[in-house]
Amino acid sequence: MIQALIVDDESLVRKGLRLLFPWEKYGIEIAGETATGEKAMEFLRRQPVQLLMTDITMPGMSGIELTKQAQELDPSLNVVILTCHQDFEFIQEALRLGAIDYIVKTQLEELDLDKTLERIVKAVNRKKDAKAVSVAGAPDLHRLADATAGVQWIVDDEMFDALVGALSAGGAANDIVAVMNEAMERWRRSFPAFDWEAIASSPASAGASERWLNEIRSEVGAWLRKSAYSEDVIRSILKAVDRIAEQPGTQVKQEEISRSVNLSKSYFSTSFRDITRMTFSHFLQATSVYAARDLLESTNHPVYWIAERCGFSDQRHFSKLFKEQTGFLPSEYRQRHMERN
């Protein structure tokens, strides 16, 4: 059973959550409830749980601060935020801290309780499975995932050697291919204007991974160098691409990024456009749409929420851009994904 703690300063909310949700059906047991974050920390020190459901705005310790302290105490703890819609900025911060989901308290009566708990339990189990892999001794896979996280290996020989070394360190064949598949999706996001159809979407086997990486390095590297910029400038632009890709959907400022890679704002703007074949603003939009696709596939959050989370203040503008890049409206894209799965 998944042990859960409910934290909310309103007793009626705590009672409603206990009574409304079919906890036992989904293997969840409410281990306790508290009215404050301070009391919640006392409880967690005495009795660890796997799931913390906390109001985000409470007298004294806020849900944000409780999330930070609780996860410092137990990094494997899963957190679900209880909130009102107007707390959107707080929701964003909680999700950045690792919260797995959120529930709008004012919409409990309209909520599909089964789907909500099913989604939460799946997220808990995913985190548990990832921890199990780590405990089981897959440091080589973690090393491989770290090596594939960016795109600088395409032009940096030392980074490419490190990637090949991580690949040759081994691991189960299926796990290696899975890491490569995830990496390919990130690389596609990093170079939206590159013709990825010319390259296999994943290696045929673990043994073929090095050949596949060499092919990507050769093709994408040649494409980047057609811009005729020096290797140093190309590396600087790839550092910028990696930085943006670390937080897709975040509206970073061009001046901040250019400064971080030691290029003037005007030179950065021109070289970024020439090397990636996209203006900086269009690149940000493309990465934000990719982030939105992930959220549409993996959550049932409303489209307006996903638009805001990915940096779009206007839902209509977001839907228009999304359709231009994917061929579908966000709601249509989600429906097609559900039908495929």
LINGIWO-V841571 format. One record per residue. RES is the residue in one small letter. SS is DSSP state (H for helix, E for strand, L for the rest). Layout:
# LINGIWO-V841571
RES_SS + RES_SS
This chain:
# LINGIWO-V841571
m_L + i_E + q_E + a_E + l_E + i_E + v_E + d_L + d_L + e_L + s_H + l_H + v_H + r_H + k_H + g_H + l_H + r_H + l_H + l_H + f_L + p_L + w_L + e_H + k_H + y_H + g_L + i_E + e_E + i_E + a_E + g_E + e_E + t_E + a_L + t_L + g_H + e_H + k_H + a_H + m_H + e_H + f_H + l_H + r_H + r_H + q_L + p_L + v_L + q_L + l_E + l_E + m_E + t_E + d_E + i_L + t_L + m_L + p_L + g_L + m_L + s_L + g_H + i_H + e_H + l_H + t_H + k_H + q_H + a_H + q_H + e_H + l_H + d_L + p_L + s_L + l_L + n_E + v_E + v_E + i_E + l_E + t_E + c_L + h_H + q_H + d_H + f_H + e_H + f_H + i_H + q_H + e_H + a_H + l_H + r_H + l_L + g_L + a_L + i_L + d_E + y_E + i_E + v_E + k_H + t_H + q_H + l_H + e_H + e_H + l_L + d_L + l_H + d_H + k_H + t_H + l_H + e_H + r_H + i_H + v_H + k_H + a_H + v_H + n_H + r_H + k_H + k_H + d_H + a_H + k_H + a_H + v_H + s_H + v_H + a_L + g_L + a_L + p_H + d_H + l_H + h_H + r_H + l_H + a_H + d_H + a_H + t_L + a_L + g_L + v_L + q_H + w_H + i_H + v_L + d_L + d_H + e_H + m_H + f_H + d_H + a_H + l_H + v_H + g_H + a_H + l_H + s_H + a_L + g_L + g_L + a_L + a_H + n_H + d_H + i_H + v_H + a_H + v_H + m_H + n_H + e_H + a_H + m_H + e_H + r_H + w_H + r_H + r_H + s_H + f_L + p_L + a_L + f_L + d_L + w_H + e_H + a_H + i_L + a_L + s_L + s_L + p_L + a_L + s_L + a_L + g_L + a_L + s_H + e_H + r_H + w_H + l_H + n_H + e_H + i_H + r_H + s_H + e_H + v_H + g_H + a_H + w_H + l_H + r_H + k_L + s_L + a_L + y_L + s_L + e_H + d_H + v_H + i_H + r_H + s_H + i_H + l_H + k_H + a_H + v_H + d_H + r_H + i_H + a_H + e_H + q_L + p_L + g_L + t_L + q_L + v_L + k_L + q_H + e_H + e_H + i_H + s_H + r_H + s_H + v_L + n_L + l_L + s_L + k_H + s_H + y_H + f_H + s_H + t_H + s_H + f_H + r_H + d_H + i_H + t_H + r_L + m_L + t_L + f_H + s_H + h_H + f_H + l_H + q_H + a_H + t_H + s_H + v_H + y_H + a_H + a_H + r_H + d_H + l_H + l_H + e_H + s_H + t_L + n_L + h_L + p_L + v_H + y_H + w_H + i_H + a_H + e_H + r_H + c_L + g_L + f_L + s_L + d_L + q_H + r_H + h_H + f_H + s_H + k_H + l_H + f_H + k_H + e_H + q_H + t_H + g_L + f_L + l_L + p_H + s_H + e_H + y_H + r_H + q_H + r_H + h_H + m_H + e_H + r_H + n_L
